[in-house]
Amino acid sequence: MLKHEHSWPDGHWDWPIHVSHKHGLRCGDMMYVGGQVDLDSRGNVQHPNDLTAQTAAVMASIGKVLAGFGAGLQHVVKLTAFYQNDGSGDEMAFLADVGRHLPKGARPVITAVPVPALAYPGMIVEIAAFAMRGRDGKDLPRKSVDVPGVAKLPAPFAHGLRCGEMIFTSGLSAIEANGVIKHPGDLLAQSRFVMEQLGEVLGTFGANHDDSVKLNIYYTGGGKFEDWQGAARVRAGYFTEPGPAATGIPVPRHANGDLCTKIELIAMLGEDGKRLPRQHIWPKEHWDWPIHLPYKHGIKCGNMIFIGGQVALTSKGEVIKPGQMVEQTKIAMEYIRRVLDGFSAKFDDVVNVLTFYEGGASADTLHDNLKVRSDCYTEPGPTSTGIPFPFLAYQSMVIEIEIIAMME
């Protein structure tokens, strides 16, 4: 097991129930900050429904967690921001507000995901972060890029960032550089357009789609197979099998109602420009999609393990224990254990968890699955982010969990 360091600043916010998760975890050059929110040390929401005030508090919290590792906001490489927006909010203004809290010279990538609600009433923004800094305390060389033809993001965010072997992209939508939305309301055409854009971003680093290790998709849909299967086939065409680990989450709507999808990638490429060897895992009789896709449940590249969203499905794509949150959480965690076992890894090698579950602004719904997940880890555990959505990709499927682990 690689050495894990944990960060929990004095007086930092806490969940209303005890869990094994910690706010920050460092392993090698990677630092993970779980979803930060504006709560107090007893789990009470601060600045209810005030997006500007909560964003300031959240960004300050990320900085405090990173300070526990001798790092700061200048070392952030990727932000994932979930924020409440019913379509009346200006996403570009939100991104600019997040960006103003970053120090001069910082140019991370960012993915903003609008949600109807977050886990606790009055809490309307949650931001998770990845950061990188050398174990010797020296800053690592990094390169951030903007690609002509891709809609510019508010300062200081970049379309792509490379640090060492890691390549991160921002979440991109079907918007041209002039701000015009391509193929309004057409999920398939927009998916193709965004995958082409992501290919251009990867190309600036000498990489391509097949260097991807993790794919995340946020698409408009109503929680039915018919909503996503066509676009899934479009995206699949950009990968040579075996492909990356993947997670696809339906959102009721994006910030602009004409947009149907937002996609982000993590890729890995040798610093000499050569493709890195990788290992894929698909446990025997593991769950599968109803259509063939090139993605694998787990991928190991270097010391990084990425496991795509694990769900309570059968090998034929049928939902197990429909609508039962606790039981489906147990099944998803067992599937994660099986994939980890394929790499000779364990739950204690997990460094970061991202969970999507069916629900709204209800602490009880979060705590039902959070306790089950938390109990799988030896304390101090990994970082964690948990986001409710009105529905997931299949009717009666109520939770999806993805993880990152690190090992020798």
C-alpha positions as CSV (number, residue, x, y, z in Angstrom):
1,M,0.0,0.0,0.0
2,L,1.3,3.4,-0.9
3,K,1.6,5.9,1.9
4,H,-1.6,7.9,2.6
5,E,-1.5,11.3,4.4
6,H,-4.8,12.9,5.5
7,S,-5.9,16.4,6.1
8,W,-8.7,17.7,8.4
9,P,-8.1,21.3,9.4
10,D,-8.9,22.3,13.0
11,G,-12.6,23.4,13.3
12,H,-13.3,22.3,9.8
13,W,-16.9,21.4,8.8
14,D,-18.2,17.9,9.5
15,W,-21.0,15.6,8.5
16,P,-23.9,15.2,11.0
17,I,-23.0,11.5,11.3
18,H,-19.6,10.0,11.8
19,V,-17.9,8.6,8.7
20,S,-14.5,7.2,7.9
21,H,-13.9,9.7,5.1
22,K,-11.5,12.6,5.4
23,H,-11.5,16.0,3.7
24,G,-8.1,15.6,2.1
25,L,-5.8,12.7,1.1
26,R,-2.3,12.8,-0.3
27,C,-0.7,9.8,-2.1
28,G,2.5,10.4,-4.0
29,D,2.3,13.5,-6.1
30,M,-1.5,13.5,-6.0
31,M,-3.7,15.3,-3.6
32,Y,-7.5,14.8,-3.4
33,V,-10.0,17.1,-1.7
34,G,-13.5,15.6,-1.3
35,G,-16.5,17.7,-2.1
36,Q,-16.3,20.9,0.0
37,V,-19.5,22.5,1.2
38,D,-20.5,25.4,3.5
39,L,-21.3,23.6,6.7
40,D,-20.1,24.2,10.3
41,S,-18.4,21.6,12.5
42,R,-21.8,20.2,13.6
43,G,-23.1,19.8,10.0
44,N,-25.3,22.9,9.9
45,V,-25.6,24.7,6.6
46,Q,-24.1,28.2,6.5
47,H,-25.3,31.1,4.3
48,P,-28.4,29.1,3.1
49,N,-29.1,29.5,-0.6
50,D,-26.4,32.2,-1.0
51,L,-24.3,31.0,-4.0
52,T,-21.7,33.7,-3.8
53,A,-21.1,33.3,-0.1
54,Q,-21.1,29.5,-0.2
55,T,-18.7,29.5,-3.1
56,A,-16.2,31.7,-1.2
57,A,-16.4,29.5,1.8
58,V,-16.0,26.3,-0.3
59,M,-12.9,27.7,-2.1
60,A,-11.4,28.8,1.2
61,S,-12.0,25.3,2.6
62,I,-10.2,23.7,-0.4
63,G,-7.2,25.9,0.3
64,K,-7.2,25.0,4.0
65,V,-7.3,21.3,3.2
66,L,-4.4,21.6,0.8
67,A,-2.5,23.6,3.4
68,G,-2.4,20.4,5.5
69,F,-0.1,19.0,2.8
70,G,2.1,22.1,2.5
71,A,0.2,23.0,-0.7
72,G,-2.3,25.6,-1.8
73,L,-4.9,26.6,-4.4
74,Q,-2.0,27.2,-6.9
75,H,-1.4,23.5,-7.0
76,V,-5.0,22.6,-8.1
77,V,-5.2,20.8,-11.4
78,K,-8.9,20.0,-11.6
79,L,-12.1,21.2,-10.0
80,T,-15.5,19.6,-10.3
81,A,-18.3,22.0,-9.2
82,F,-21.8,20.8,-8.6
83,Y,-24.1,23.8,-8.1
84,Q,-27.9,24.4,-8.0
85,N,-29.2,25.8,-11.2
86,D,-32.7,25.4,-12.7
87,G,-31.7,27.2,-15.8
88,S,-32.1,30.7,-14.4
89,G,-28.5,30.9,-13.3
90,D,-25.6,32.1,-15.5
91,E,-23.0,29.3,-15.6
92,M,-20.3,31.5,-17.0
93,A,-20.8,34.0,-14.1
94,F,-20.6,31.1,-11.6
95,L,-17.3,29.8,-13.2
96,A,-15.9,33.4,-13.1
97,D,-16.8,33.6,-9.4
98,V,-15.1,30.3,-8.7
99,G,-12.1,31.5,-10.6
100,R,-11.6,34.7,-8.7
101,H,-10.7,32.7,-5.6
102,L,-7.7,31.1,-7.4
103,P,-4.2,32.7,-7.1
104,K,-2.5,34.4,-10.1
105,G,-0.9,31.9,-12.4
106,A,-3.3,29.0,-11.5
107,R,-4.9,27.6,-14.6
108,P,-6.7,24.4,-13.7
109,V,-9.5,22.7,-15.6
110,I,-13.1,22.7,-14.4
111,T,-16.3,20.9,-14.9
112,A,-19.5,22.6,-13.8
113,V,-22.6,20.4,-13.3
114,P,-26.0,22.0,-12.6
115,V,-28.2,20.1,-10.2
116,P,-31.7,20.7,-8.9
117,A,-30.5,20.3,-5.3
118,L,-27.7,19.1,-3.1
119,A,-27.7,16.9,0.0
120,Y,-28.8,19.3,2.7
121,P,-31.5,21.9,2.4
122,G,-30.1,25.4,1.7
123,M,-26.7,24.0,0.5
124,I,-26.3,24.9,-3.2
125,V,-22.7,24.3,-4.2
126,E,-20.2,21.5,-3.6
127,I,-16.7,21.5,-5.2
128,A,-14.1,18.7,-5.3
129,A,-10.5,19.2,-6.2
130,F,-7.4,17.4,-7.5
131,A,-4.0,19.0,-6.9
132,M,-0.5,17.9,-7.7
133,R,2.9,18.7,-6.1
134,G,6.1,16.8,-5.8
135,R,6.8,14.7,-2.7
136,D,10.0,16.7,-2.3
137,G,8.0,19.9,-1.8
138,K,8.9,21.2,-5.3
139,D,6.3,22.3,-7.7
140,L,5.8,20.0,-10.7
141,P,6.0,21.4,-14.3
142,R,2.6,21.8,-15.8
143,K,1.1,23.0,-19.1
144,S,-2.4,24.5,-19.5
145,V,-3.9,24.9,-23.0
146,D,-6.7,26.6,-24.7
147,V,-7.8,25.3,-28.1
148,P,-8.9,27.6,-31.0
149,G,-12.4,26.6,-32.0
150,V,-13.4,25.5,-28.5
151,A,-15.6,28.0,-26.5
152,K,-13.4,29.9,-24.1
153,L,-13.9,29.4,-20.4
154,P,-13.9,32.3,-17.9
155,A,-10.5,33.1,-16.5
156,P,-8.4,31.5,-15.3
157,F,-9.7,28.1,-16.4
158,A,-8.1,26.1,-19.3
159,H,-9.5,23.5,-21.7
160,G,-6.8,21.1,-20.8
161,L,-3.9,20.7,-18.3
162,R,-0.9,18.3,-18.2
163,C,1.1,17.6,-15.1
164,G,3.6,14.7,-15.3
165,E,1.8,11.7,-16.9
166,M,-1.6,13.1,-16.0
167,I,-3.8,14.9,-18.5
168,F,-7.1,16.5,-17.5
169,T,-9.7,18.2,-19.6
170,S,-12.5,20.6,-18.6
171,G,-16.1,19.5,-19.1
172,L,-16.9,20.6,-22.6
173,S,-20.3,21.2,-24.2
174,A,-21.3,21.8,-27.9
175,I,-20.4,25.5,-28.0
176,E,-18.2,27.0,-30.7
177,A,-15.5,29.6,-30.0
178,N,-18.0,32.3,-31.1
179,G,-20.5,31.2,-28.5
180,V,-22.9,29.6,-30.9
181,I,-24.5,26.4,-29.7
182,K,-24.1,23.6,-32.2
183,H,-27.0,21.3,-33.0
184,P,-29.4,22.7,-30.4
185,G,-31.3,20.0,-28.6
186,D,-29.7,17.1,-30.5
187,L,-27.9,14.8,-28.0
188,L,-26.3,12.6,-30.7
189,A,-24.9,15.4,-32.8
190,Q,-23.7,17.3,-29.8
191,S,-22.0,14.2,-28.4
192,R,-20.1,13.8,-31.6
193,F,-19.1,17.5,-31.6
194,V,-17.8,17.4,-28.0
195,M,-15.9,14.2,-28.6
196,E,-14.1,15.9,-31.5
197,Q,-13.4,18.9,-29.3
198,L,-11.9,16.7,-26.6
199,G,-9.8,15.0,-29.2
200,E,-8.4,18.4,-30.1
201,V,-7.5,19.2,-26.5
202,L,-5.8,15.8,-26.1
203,G,-3.9,16.4,-29.3
204,T,-2.2,19.5,-28.0
205,F,-0.4,17.2,-25.5
206,G,0.4,14.6,-28.2
207,A,-2.4,12.3,-26.9
208,N,-5.6,10.9,-28.3
209,H,-8.8,9.3,-27.1
210,D,-7.1,6.0,-26.6
211,D,-4.9,7.5,-23.9
212,S,-8.0,8.1,-21.8
213,V,-8.3,6.3,-18.5
214,K,-11.6,7.9,-17.3
215,L,-14.6,9.3,-19.1
216,N,-17.5,11.2,-17.4
217,I,-20.6,12.2,-19.2
218,Y,-23.4,14.4,-17.9
219,Y,-26.3,14.2,-20.4
220,T,-29.9,15.4,-20.4
221,G,-32.3,12.6,-19.9
222,G,-35.2,11.2,-17.9
223,G,-33.6,8.1,-16.4
224,K,-34.4,5.7,-19.2
225,F,-32.2,3.5,-21.4
226,E,-33.7,5.1,-24.5
227,D,-32.3,8.5,-23.4
228,W,-28.7,7.5,-23.6
229,Q,-28.1,4.4,-25.7
230,G,-27.8,6.4,-29.0
231,A,-25.3,8.9,-27.7
232,A,-23.4,6.1,-25.9
233,R,-22.8,4.4,-29.3
234,V,-21.6,7.7,-30.7
235,R,-19.0,8.2,-27.9
236,A,-18.0,4.5,-28.1
237,G,-16.9,5.0,-31.7
238,Y,-14.0,7.2,-30.5
239,F,-12.3,4.5,-28.5
240,T,-10.4,1.3,-29.4
241,E,-11.4,-1.5,-27.2
242,P,-10.4,-1.9,-24.4
243,G,-11.5,1.6,-23.5
244,P,-11.4,3.7,-20.4
245,A,-13.5,3.4,-17.2
246,A,-16.7,5.4,-17.7
247,T,-19.6,7.0,-15.7
248,G,-22.7,8.5,-17.3
249,I,-25.2,10.6,-15.3
250,P,-28.5,12.1,-16.6
251,V,-29.1,15.7,-15.6
252,P,-32.6,17.2,-15.8
253,R,-31.1,20.1,-17.8
254,H,-27.9,22.0,-18.5
255,A,-27.5,25.7,-17.7
256,N,-28.6,26.4,-21.3
257,G,-31.6,24.4,-22.3
258,D,-30.3,23.9,-25.8
259,L,-27.3,22.0,-24.5
260,C,-27.6,18.2,-24.1
261,T,-24.3,17.0,-22.9
262,K,-21.1,17.8,-21.1
263,I,-18.1,15.4,-21.2
264,E,-14.7,15.4,-19.5
265,L,-11.7,13.1,-19.8
266,I,-8.7,12.1,-17.8
267,A,-5.8,10.6,-19.9
268,M,-2.3,9.4,-19.1
269,L,0.7,9.6,-21.3
270,G,4.4,9.0,-20.7
271,E,6.4,12.2,-20.3
272,D,8.4,11.0,-23.3
273,G,5.2,11.0,-25.4
274,K,4.9,7.3,-25.5
275,R,1.7,5.4,-24.6
276,L,1.8,3.9,-21.1
277,P,1.0,0.2,-20.5
278,R,-2.3,-0.4,-18.8
279,Q,-4.3,-3.3,-17.4
280,H,-8.0,-3.7,-17.6
281,I,-10.4,-5.7,-15.4
282,W,-13.8,-7.2,-16.0
283,P,-14.7,-9.6,-13.2
284,K,-16.5,-12.8,-14.2
285,E,-20.3,-12.4,-14.3
286,H,-19.9,-8.7,-13.5
287,W,-22.7,-6.3,-14.5
288,D,-22.9,-5.1,-18.1
289,W,-24.8,-2.6,-20.2
290,P,-27.7,-3.7,-22.4
291,I,-25.6,-2.8,-25.5
292,H,-22.0,-3.5,-26.1
293,L,-19.7,-0.6,-25.2
294,P,-15.8,-0.6,-25.2
295,Y,-15.4,0.6,-21.6
296,K,-14.0,-1.6,-18.9
297,H,-15.0,-1.6,-15.2
298,G,-11.4,-1.0,-14.0
299,I,-8.2,0.3,-15.6
300,K,-4.8,0.5,-14.0
301,C,-2.1,2.8,-15.5
302,G,1.1,3.4,-13.6
303,N,0.0,3.5,-9.9
304,M,-3.5,4.8,-10.7
305,I,-6.6,2.7,-10.7
306,F,-9.8,4.1,-12.1
307,I,-13.1,2.2,-11.6
308,G,-16.1,3.4,-13.6
309,G,-19.5,4.0,-11.9
310,Q,-20.6,0.8,-10.3
311,V,-24.3,0.1,-10.1
312,A,-26.7,-2.7,-9.0
313,L,-27.2,-4.3,-12.4
314,T,-27.0,-7.9,-13.6
315,S,-24.8,-9.2,-16.4
316,K,-27.8,-8.6,-18.7
317,G,-28.3,-5.0,-17.6
318,E,-31.3,-5.7,-15.3
319,V,-31.7,-3.6,-12.1
320,I,-31.2,-5.6,-8.8
321,K,-33.2,-4.6,-5.7
322,P,-35.2,-1.9,-7.5
323,G,-35.5,1.3,-5.5
324,Q,-33.7,-0.1,-2.5
325,M,-30.9,2.4,-1.6
326,V,-29.1,0.5,1.2
327,E,-29.2,-2.8,-0.7
328,Q,-28.0,-1.3,-4.0
329,T,-25.2,0.5,-2.2
330,K,-24.0,-2.8,-0.7
331,I,-24.1,-4.4,-4.2
332,A,-22.2,-1.5,-5.8
333,M,-19.5,-1.6,-3.1
334,E,-19.2,-5.4,-3.6
335,Y,-18.7,-4.8,-7.3
336,I,-16.0,-2.3,-6.5
337,R,-14.3,-4.8,-4.2
338,R,-14.3,-7.4,-7.0
339,V,-12.7,-5.0,-9.5
340,L,-10.1,-3.9,-6.9
341,D,-9.3,-7.6,-6.2
342,G,-8.6,-8.0,-9.9
343,F,-5.7,-5.6,-9.4
344,S,-4.7,-7.2,-6.1
345,A,-5.9,-4.0,-4.4
346,K,-8.2,-3.4,-1.4
347,F,-10.6,-0.8,-0.2
348,D,-7.8,0.8,1.8
349,D,-6.0,1.6,-1.5
350,V,-8.9,3.8,-2.4
351,V,-8.1,7.5,-2.4
352,N,-11.2,9.2,-3.8
353,V,-14.9,8.4,-4.1
354,L,-17.6,10.1,-6.2
355,T,-21.2,8.9,-5.6
356,F,-24.3,9.8,-7.4
357,Y,-27.6,8.8,-5.9
358,E,-31.3,9.3,-6.5
359,G,-32.7,11.9,-4.1
360,G,-32.9,15.6,-3.3
361,A,-32.1,18.0,-0.4
362,S,-32.5,15.3,2.2
363,A,-29.9,14.4,4.8
364,D,-31.6,11.1,5.5
365,T,-31.2,9.9,1.8
366,L,-27.5,10.8,1.8
367,H,-26.9,9.2,5.2
368,D,-28.6,5.9,4.2
369,N,-25.9,5.3,1.5
370,L,-23.0,7.2,3.1
371,K,-22.9,5.0,6.2
372,V,-22.8,1.8,4.1
373,R,-20.0,3.2,1.9
374,S,-18.0,4.6,4.9
375,D,-18.0,1.3,6.7
376,C,-16.1,-0.4,3.9
377,Y,-12.9,1.6,4.7
378,T,-10.5,1.5,7.6
379,E,-10.4,4.9,9.2
380,P,-8.8,7.3,8.1
381,G,-10.5,6.6,4.8
382,P,-10.6,8.2,1.3
383,T,-12.1,11.6,0.3
384,S,-15.7,11.5,-0.7
385,T,-18.2,13.5,-2.8
386,G,-21.9,12.6,-2.8
387,I,-24.4,14.2,-5.2
388,P,-28.1,13.7,-5.4
389,F,-30.0,13.6,-8.8
390,P,-33.7,13.1,-9.4
391,F,-33.0,9.9,-11.3
392,L,-30.1,7.9,-12.7
393,A,-29.6,6.1,-16.0
394,Y,-32.1,3.3,-15.3
395,Q,-35.5,3.4,-13.7
396,S,-35.3,2.1,-10.1
397,M,-31.5,2.2,-10.1
398,V,-30.8,4.6,-7.2
399,I,-27.0,4.8,-6.8
400,E,-23.8,4.8,-8.8
401,I,-20.3,4.9,-7.3
402,E,-16.9,5.5,-8.9
403,I,-13.5,5.4,-7.3
404,I,-9.8,6.1,-7.8
405,A,-7.3,4.0,-6.0
406,M,-3.5,4.1,-6.0
407,M,-1.0,1.2,-5.4
408,E,2.5,0.1,-6.2
